[in-house]
Amino acid sequence: MRPALARPPYQIDPMPLSSDAMSFLCNGERPISSIRGTSKLRPVAALATAFFLLVSLSRDAACDWLEFRGGNGDGVVARNDLPVRWGGLFRQPVWSTPIPGQGWSSPIVIGDSIWLSSAEVTALPDALATKKLEENQYGPTDFQTHGTVALLAIELNATDGSIVRTIALGKIEKPVPIHSMNSYASPTPCSDGERIVFHFGTLGTYCIRSTGELLWQLRFELDDITGPATSPILRNGLVYLACDGTDHQYVAAVDVQSGQEKWRTPRPPIDTARGAERRAFSTPLIIEHKGLQQLLSPCAQWLVSYDPIRGNENWRCRIGSGHALVPRVVYQDGVAFACSGYMRPELFAIQVGGHGDVSETHVKWSWKRQVPEVASPALIGDSICFVSSMGIATCLSQRDGVQRWQERLPGSYAASPTVTGGLVYFTNQSGVTTVIRPGNQMETVAVNELFGETLASFAVHNDAFLIRTHPLLHYVRRTDLD
């Protein structure tokens, strides 16, 4: 059962949909197995149920936002009432709440509860910090270090932005240095509506109930050099984690109820002995293709498909020689789109399916110009749009990779875009969101500003965006001016 604050988003009286039905409609996880109530629906109830099913085929509509980039994992929101313009004197957020600590994780939403992770640090004396950075095997440049890190889970009330609770999950003494652009709380949590998983990379993975009770904790220790980034996902009662460091590279599945590891599968051979070039930070994606689930998880040099239940490798496809890739795979109509990572990122369109190494047979096309190293691509209609770290936005045909346009946007980019109402929202690191309408040419619809640095991606609660800047979480909704 959900807590009182996290109310079920849909209910048909007198026969509410089962958890299986809601899971399918919101997340596309499995077929509907039952509708609670009598086996013979009364005509009115049957009609209402049929209507409900029809309008709910767009899976994100009014559903919870349970992982990085939402229920489909692609940032697509099937609504037409989200805000297009905000900022300035007359379009202020409904509320803006200071968040304790610091983190670049995106929020998730369970009913009217908003959850996000954060980290509070204690500083080292300057002399000790300098010494620790000088002893860092990867050098002192572009790194930060601290004395301790407190790992936090924070719940807010979506109605007024008040902080309901702050849970101290763990405290790490003498954490290893991380990249100066990163945080100790960069991975986005995930949930099944009842349990919430917070992942802090090698610092620890924690599972709590939505009531705040700690259920279990684990540590997957590896050398990631720059700190935590990969977000967990939760499907089939399993938490999936991609663990790709300099020393170990594998994908693991953990039982969400017990915290027991169910399987661990090593990555394919990576053609380099340099540990830094064996890393990856991309969040896995579960798709359904020809009636079967596949777990798509890119790593250095490869996009790999796994059986999400047993962990067996289905197929693998070479995606260049890149490493440290962050963008999440996006998928549509039997084709997966994967970015290759540093140093010269490429975008690959790969036909899903096959067995073994499909590199020679399943690559439909690839693209090499201004591909993002960090932000994920966005699918809209028959186009794929993306923005590079330096602000070059590109729109290609999904079918053949032909360029439709390429334009410069203001600023630098790390957040992944959101798609809704025929528009794409790109947010730069200074909190400026450019809203565009793609087509044969780019049309700029709005440019919106919220003060504060941001690397986090949007989340959605009903008809509002949740936008995290440092140090605030903003709740942005349409105004009467719109």
PLY file of the C-alpha trace (Angstrom):
ply
format ascii 1.0
element vertex 482
property float x
property float y
property float z
element edge 481
property int vertex1
property int vertex2
end_header
0.00 0.00 0.00
1.14 3.53 -0.69
1.36 6.01 2.18
-1.50 8.47 2.54
0.51 11.31 1.01
1.25 9.31 -2.14
-2.26 8.75 -3.40
-2.91 6.47 -6.40
-3.18 8.67 -9.50
-6.19 6.86 -10.99
-9.23 5.08 -9.62
-12.50 4.05 -11.22
-15.26 3.65 -8.69
-16.29 1.04 -7.69
-13.57 -1.06 -9.33
-10.06 0.44 -9.07
-7.41 -0.80 -11.47
-5.01 -3.38 -10.12
-1.36 -2.59 -9.46
-0.51 -4.69 -12.54
-2.78 -2.53 -14.69
-1.35 0.72 -13.36
2.20 -0.58 -13.76
1.52 -1.41 -17.39
-0.25 1.85 -18.19
2.35 4.06 -16.52
5.54 2.13 -17.26
4.74 -0.46 -19.90
6.27 -3.16 -17.73
3.95 -6.12 -18.20
0.50 -7.10 -19.49
-2.57 -6.32 -17.47
-3.26 -9.45 -15.42
-6.43 -8.43 -13.63
-8.93 -5.71 -12.86
-9.96 -5.87 -9.23
-13.65 -6.36 -8.56
-16.23 -8.73 -9.97
-15.51 -10.62 -13.16
-18.69 -9.25 -14.78
-18.40 -5.50 -15.29
-21.59 -3.51 -15.27
-22.11 -1.67 -18.57
-21.36 1.82 -17.23
-18.29 0.63 -15.35
-17.11 -1.34 -18.37
-17.52 1.73 -20.57
-15.62 3.88 -18.08
-12.86 1.30 -17.86
-12.55 1.08 -21.65
-12.38 4.86 -21.91
-9.75 4.94 -19.18
-7.62 2.39 -20.99
-7.85 4.32 -24.25
-6.83 7.66 -22.81
-4.08 6.02 -20.77
-2.17 4.48 -23.66
0.15 7.47 -23.45
1.94 5.99 -20.48
3.26 9.12 -18.77
-0.07 10.97 -18.64
-0.80 11.83 -15.00
1.41 8.95 -13.83
4.21 9.04 -11.31
7.71 10.05 -12.39
9.68 7.13 -10.97
13.15 7.35 -12.49
15.60 9.47 -14.46
13.73 10.94 -17.47
10.38 9.50 -16.37
8.51 6.21 -16.81
9.69 5.60 -20.39
13.21 6.76 -19.62
13.21 9.17 -22.57
11.92 12.47 -21.15
8.72 12.31 -23.23
5.59 13.55 -21.44
2.18 12.84 -23.00
0.53 16.09 -21.86
-0.35 19.38 -23.50
-0.74 21.52 -20.38
2.83 21.91 -19.16
4.29 25.43 -19.02
6.04 26.91 -22.04
7.15 30.23 -20.52
8.36 31.07 -17.01
10.60 33.49 -15.17
10.55 37.26 -14.96
8.24 39.30 -12.76
4.93 37.79 -13.84
5.77 34.11 -14.33
7.42 33.11 -11.09
7.47 29.49 -9.88
4.58 28.41 -7.65
7.22 27.65 -5.02
11.00 27.45 -4.76
12.44 25.48 -1.85
16.07 25.55 -0.66
17.47 22.00 -0.66
19.96 21.03 2.07
23.40 20.03 0.81
24.23 19.75 -2.85
23.45 17.33 -5.64
22.70 17.07 -9.33
20.20 14.23 -9.14
16.81 14.85 -10.71
13.66 14.58 -8.59
11.24 11.66 -8.77
7.51 11.83 -7.99
5.25 9.39 -6.14
1.74 10.79 -5.94
2.15 14.16 -4.22
5.55 13.28 -2.75
8.75 14.50 -4.37
12.01 12.71 -3.56
15.56 13.63 -4.39
19.04 12.92 -3.09
21.61 15.35 -1.75
24.94 15.36 0.07
26.25 17.55 2.87
30.03 17.82 3.08
32.50 19.00 5.66
35.55 20.86 4.43
39.16 19.87 4.94
41.70 22.45 6.07
43.31 24.01 3.01
46.68 22.38 3.62
45.15 18.89 3.98
42.91 19.39 0.94
45.89 20.50 -1.18
47.93 17.50 0.00
45.09 15.07 -0.72
44.57 16.43 -4.22
48.30 16.33 -4.96
48.29 12.65 -3.94
45.33 11.90 -6.21
46.60 9.47 -8.84
44.63 11.36 -11.49
46.14 14.72 -10.57
44.83 17.75 -8.65
43.37 19.66 -11.59
39.56 19.74 -11.91
39.00 17.73 -8.71
37.43 18.52 -5.32
37.87 16.79 -1.98
36.22 16.89 1.43
36.55 15.56 4.96
33.20 13.75 5.23
30.04 13.31 3.15
26.56 12.80 4.61
24.25 11.09 2.10
20.67 12.39 2.26
17.22 11.39 1.03
14.81 14.34 0.98
11.02 14.26 0.64
8.96 17.34 -0.25
5.24 17.96 -0.43
4.37 18.84 -4.02
1.47 21.05 -2.93
3.50 23.72 -1.16
7.15 22.65 -1.49
7.60 22.05 2.22
10.24 19.53 3.24
8.45 16.58 4.81
11.57 14.79 5.97
15.32 14.60 5.51
16.77 11.12 6.03
20.47 10.61 6.75
21.26 7.42 4.86
24.98 7.22 5.61
28.13 9.12 6.39
31.37 8.57 4.49
34.69 9.43 6.10
37.55 10.58 3.88
35.80 10.18 0.52
38.00 9.97 -2.55
38.20 13.13 -4.69
35.59 13.64 -7.39
35.44 15.89 -10.44
34.81 19.55 -9.65
31.67 19.61 -11.85
30.23 16.51 -10.20
28.49 15.96 -6.86
28.27 13.04 -4.46
24.53 12.92 -5.17
24.34 13.00 -8.97
22.46 9.71 -9.68
18.67 10.07 -9.74
16.76 7.76 -7.38
14.17 5.28 -8.65
11.02 3.75 -7.20
8.23 1.24 -7.71
5.81 3.50 -5.84
6.42 1.77 -2.52
10.20 1.46 -2.23
12.78 4.07 -3.24
16.39 3.31 -4.18
19.10 5.94 -3.75
22.43 5.24 -5.44
25.59 7.20 -4.68
27.99 5.21 -6.84
30.77 3.54 -4.92
29.70 5.40 -1.74
26.64 3.19 -1.32
23.19 2.12 -2.49
20.24 2.45 -0.11
16.64 1.26 -0.30
13.92 2.81 1.86
10.16 2.52 2.06
8.23 5.60 1.01
7.44 5.95 4.73
11.16 6.52 5.37
12.19 3.14 6.83
15.61 1.87 5.70
15.27 -1.61 4.18
18.79 -2.43 3.05
22.08 -0.97 1.90
24.91 -2.20 -0.32
28.22 -0.97 -1.70
29.47 -1.69 -5.20
33.08 -0.59 -4.89
34.98 0.39 -8.00
37.23 3.18 -9.23
35.12 5.62 -11.23
37.69 8.49 -11.04
35.18 11.35 -11.31
32.51 10.27 -8.81
28.95 8.86 -9.02
26.79 9.42 -12.09
24.88 6.31 -13.23
21.26 6.19 -12.04
19.55 2.95 -10.98
16.29 1.70 -12.49
13.66 -0.58 -10.95
11.62 -3.13 -12.92
10.46 -6.71 -12.36
11.16 -6.40 -8.65
14.84 -5.86 -9.46
17.15 -2.85 -9.17
19.47 -2.63 -12.18
22.87 -0.98 -11.85
25.53 -0.39 -14.48
28.94 -0.47 -12.78
31.71 0.57 -15.14
34.90 1.73 -13.44
38.57 1.58 -14.33
38.96 -1.74 -12.53
35.61 -3.53 -12.88
32.91 -3.37 -15.56
29.61 -5.23 -15.15
25.83 -4.92 -14.87
24.10 -6.17 -11.71
20.53 -6.84 -10.60
19.48 -6.67 -6.94
16.21 -7.93 -5.44
14.41 -4.79 -4.27
12.78 -6.51 -1.30
15.79 -8.32 0.18
18.78 -6.42 -1.19
20.29 -9.69 -2.40
22.24 -9.62 -5.65
20.44 -11.81 -8.20
22.92 -11.69 -11.04
26.07 -9.95 -12.22
27.21 -10.06 -15.85
30.65 -8.87 -17.01
30.91 -6.46 -19.91
32.18 -7.57 -23.35
35.92 -7.27 -24.04
37.02 -3.62 -24.17
39.93 -2.93 -26.51
42.10 -0.81 -24.26
44.33 -1.39 -21.26
43.87 2.17 -19.98
41.50 2.09 -17.03
40.14 5.60 -17.64
38.96 4.48 -21.09
37.04 1.49 -19.70
34.55 3.61 -17.73
30.92 4.48 -18.48
28.12 6.33 -16.66
25.01 5.67 -18.74
21.73 4.69 -17.04
20.29 1.40 -18.39
16.97 1.26 -20.24
14.40 -1.55 -20.35
12.49 -1.90 -23.61
9.97 -4.39 -24.97
10.68 -5.74 -28.45
8.57 -8.42 -30.09
6.91 -9.23 -26.79
10.14 -9.67 -24.82
11.91 -7.33 -22.44
15.52 -6.31 -23.07
17.84 -4.39 -20.79
19.90 -2.01 -22.94
23.05 -0.82 -21.20
25.91 0.86 -23.07
29.49 0.69 -21.84
32.83 1.73 -23.29
32.81 0.75 -26.99
29.60 -1.32 -26.84
25.82 -1.20 -26.63
24.76 -4.44 -24.95
21.34 -6.09 -24.63
20.72 -8.34 -21.61
17.91 -10.61 -20.46
16.69 -8.53 -17.49
15.57 -11.60 -15.50
18.58 -13.90 -15.89
21.30 -11.45 -16.89
22.34 -13.34 -20.02
23.70 -11.28 -22.88
21.38 -11.23 -25.90
23.50 -9.26 -28.34
26.16 -6.58 -28.49
26.93 -3.85 -31.03
30.14 -1.87 -31.36
29.63 1.90 -30.93
33.07 3.25 -31.76
36.01 3.64 -29.41
34.49 6.10 -26.92
34.41 5.91 -23.14
32.94 7.64 -20.06
29.63 7.97 -21.91
26.78 9.52 -19.92
23.78 9.87 -22.31
20.98 7.38 -21.80
19.88 5.26 -24.77
16.53 6.19 -26.34
14.35 3.72 -28.24
11.50 3.80 -30.73
10.00 1.38 -33.27
12.68 -1.29 -32.99
15.63 1.09 -33.13
17.93 2.09 -30.25
19.90 5.34 -30.42
23.16 5.31 -28.43
25.95 7.85 -27.96
29.54 6.64 -27.71
31.11 9.07 -25.19
34.46 10.84 -25.07
36.68 11.84 -26.82
34.95 12.05 -30.20
31.32 11.19 -29.51
29.20 9.54 -32.18
25.50 8.70 -32.35
24.51 5.23 -33.56
21.07 4.04 -34.72
20.95 0.28 -34.07
18.27 -2.19 -35.08
17.33 -4.07 -31.93
17.58 -7.88 -32.08
19.88 -10.66 -33.19
22.40 -12.73 -31.26
26.07 -12.29 -30.48
28.02 -9.47 -32.12
25.67 -7.64 -34.51
28.03 -4.76 -35.31
28.27 -5.62 -39.01
24.55 -6.15 -39.59
22.44 -3.98 -37.28
23.86 -0.44 -37.49
21.41 1.58 -39.59
23.43 4.80 -39.58
25.81 6.86 -37.46
26.45 10.59 -36.95
29.67 12.31 -35.81
29.01 16.06 -35.60
28.26 17.79 -32.28
27.04 14.65 -30.49
26.56 15.15 -26.73
28.97 13.68 -24.19
26.56 14.14 -21.26
22.97 15.11 -22.23
20.75 12.36 -23.63
19.00 12.65 -27.02
15.26 13.32 -27.40
12.81 11.61 -29.76
9.93 13.65 -31.18
7.82 12.49 -34.10
10.18 11.02 -36.69
13.09 13.21 -35.52
15.88 12.80 -33.00
17.14 16.01 -31.39
20.16 16.59 -29.15
22.46 19.31 -27.90
26.21 19.07 -27.45
27.99 20.16 -24.30
28.99 23.38 -26.08
25.43 24.24 -27.10
25.08 23.07 -30.70
21.56 21.65 -31.17
20.96 19.16 -33.97
17.87 17.55 -35.49
18.15 14.39 -37.60
15.72 12.05 -39.29
15.32 8.91 -37.22
14.97 6.83 -40.36
18.23 7.64 -42.14
20.17 10.12 -39.99
19.82 12.96 -42.51
20.31 16.38 -40.91
17.24 18.61 -40.77
18.95 21.51 -39.02
21.80 22.45 -36.71
21.72 25.64 -34.63
23.56 27.20 -31.70
21.84 27.59 -28.33
23.10 29.81 -25.51
25.42 28.32 -22.89
26.81 24.87 -22.05
24.66 21.77 -21.50
24.54 18.70 -19.24
20.81 18.24 -18.45
18.84 15.92 -20.72
15.98 17.49 -22.71
12.24 17.05 -22.10
9.63 16.58 -24.84
5.97 17.55 -24.46
3.24 19.17 -26.52
5.28 18.97 -29.74
8.12 20.96 -28.14
11.64 20.17 -26.93
13.03 21.84 -23.78
16.83 22.29 -23.58
18.19 23.65 -20.27
21.75 24.94 -20.02
24.04 24.95 -16.99
23.04 28.52 -16.08
19.36 27.62 -15.69
18.23 29.01 -19.06
15.70 26.80 -20.89
15.25 27.22 -24.63
11.95 25.78 -25.87
11.99 24.84 -29.54
9.59 23.39 -32.07
11.49 21.05 -34.40
10.71 20.59 -38.07
12.69 21.21 -41.23
13.91 24.33 -39.43
14.27 25.10 -35.71
11.67 27.48 -34.32
12.47 29.07 -30.95
9.22 29.30 -28.99
10.50 30.66 -25.66
13.65 31.34 -23.66
13.12 31.03 -19.89
15.51 31.79 -17.04
15.75 30.56 -13.47
18.77 31.88 -11.60
21.20 29.23 -10.42
23.51 26.61 -11.84
21.91 23.34 -12.94
22.98 19.99 -14.33
19.78 18.17 -13.33
17.06 17.12 -15.78
13.36 17.99 -15.43
10.79 15.92 -13.61
7.01 16.31 -13.92
4.22 16.44 -11.34
0.77 16.73 -12.93
0.87 19.96 -15.00
4.11 21.32 -13.51
7.84 20.99 -14.12
10.22 20.31 -11.25
13.48 22.12 -11.99
16.50 21.78 -9.72
19.02 24.59 -9.61
21.58 25.14 -6.89
20.38 25.47 -4.15
16.64 25.45 -5.02
13.97 23.10 -6.29
11.38 25.02 -8.34
7.77 24.08 -9.09
6.84 25.73 -12.40
3.28 25.81 -13.73
1.45 27.76 -16.41
0.14 31.17 -15.39
-2.99 33.05 -16.45
-0.80 34.95 -18.92
-0.51 31.74 -20.95
0 1
1 2
2 3
3 4
4 5
5 6
6 7
7 8
8 9
9 10
10 11
11 12
12 13
13 14
14 15
15 16
16 17
17 18
18 19
19 20
20 21
21 22
22 23
23 24
24 25
25 26
26 27
27 28
28 29
29 30
30 31
31 32
32 33
33 34
34 35
35 36
36 37
37 38
38 39
39 40
40 41
41 42
42 43
43 44
44 45
45 46
46 47
47 48
48 49
49 50
50 51
51 52
52 53
53 54
54 55
55 56
56 57
57 58
58 59
59 60
60 61
61 62
62 63
63 64
64 65
65 66
66 67
67 68
68 69
69 70
70 71
71 72
72 73
73 74
74 75
75 76
76 77
77 78
78 79
79 80
80 81
81 82
82 83
83 84
84 85
85 86
86 87
87 88
88 89
89 90
90 91
91 92
92 93
93 94
94 95
95 96
96 97
97 98
98 99
99 100
100 101
101 102
102 103
103 104
104 105
105 106
106 107
107 108
108 109
109 110
110 111
111 112
112 113
113 114
114 115
115 116
116 117
117 118
118 119
119 120
120 121
121 122
122 123
123 124
124 125
125 126
126 127
127 128
128 129
129 130
130 131
131 132
132 133
133 134
134 135
135 136
136 137
137 138
138 139
139 140
140 141
141 142
142 143
143 144
144 145
145 146
146 147
147 148
148 149
149 150
150 151
151 152
152 153
153 154
154 155
155 156
156 157
157 158
158 159
159 160
160 161
161 162
162 163
163 164
164 165
165 166
166 167
167 168
168 169
169 170
170 171
171 172
172 173
173 174
174 175
175 176
176 177
177 178
178 179
179 180
180 181
181 182
182 183
183 184
184 185
185 186
186 187
187 188
188 189
189 190
190 191
191 192
192 193
193 194
194 195
195 196
196 197
197 198
198 199
199 200
200 201
201 202
202 203
203 204
204 205
205 206
206 207
207 208
208 209
209 210
210 211
211 212
212 213
213 214
214 215
215 216
216 217
217 218
218 219
219 220
220 221
221 222
222 223
223 224
224 225
225 226
226 227
227 228
228 229
229 230
230 231
231 232
232 233
233 234
234 235
235 236
236 237
237 238
238 239
239 240
240 241
241 242
242 243
243 244
244 245
245 246
246 247
247 248
248 249
249 250
250 251
251 252
252 253
253 254
254 255
255 256
256 257
257 258
258 259
259 260
260 261
261 262
262 263
263 264
264 265
265 266
266 267
267 268
268 269
269 270
270 271
271 272
272 273
273 274
274 275
275 276
276 277
277 278
278 279
279 280
280 281
281 282
282 283
283 284
284 285
285 286
286 287
287 288
288 289
289 290
290 291
291 292
292 293
293 294
294 295
295 296
296 297
297 298
298 299
299 300
300 301
301 302
302 303
303 304
304 305
305 306
306 307
307 308
308 309
309 310
310 311
311 312
312 313
313 314
314 315
315 316
316 317
317 318
318 319
319 320
320 321
321 322
322 323
323 324
324 325
325 326
326 327
327 328
328 329
329 330
330 331
331 332
332 333
333 334
334 335
335 336
336 337
337 338
338 339
339 340
340 341
341 342
342 343
343 344
344 345
345 346
346 347
347 348
348 349
349 350
350 351
351 352
352 353
353 354
354 355
355 356
356 357
357 358
358 359
359 360
360 361
361 362
362 363
363 364
364 365
365 366
366 367
367 368
368 369
369 370
370 371
371 372
372 373
373 374
374 375
375 376
376 377
377 378
378 379
379 380
380 381
381 382
382 383
383 384
384 385
385 386
386 387
387 388
388 389
389 390
390 391
391 392
392 393
393 394
394 395
395 396
396 397
397 398
398 399
399 400
400 401
401 402
402 403
403 404
404 405
405 406
406 407
407 408
408 409
409 410
410 411
411 412
412 413
413 414
414 415
415 416
416 417
417 418
418 419
419 420
420 421
421 422
422 423
423 424
424 425
425 426
426 427
427 428
428 429
429 430
430 431
431 432
432 433
433 434
434 435
435 436
436 437
437 438
438 439
439 440
440 441
441 442
442 443
443 444
444 445
445 446
446 447
447 448
448 449
449 450
450 451
451 452
452 453
453 454
454 455
455 456
456 457
457 458
458 459
459 460
460 461
461 462
462 463
463 464
464 465
465 466
466 467
467 468
468 469
469 470
470 471
471 472
472 473
473 474
474 475
475 476
476 477
477 478
478 479
479 480
480 481
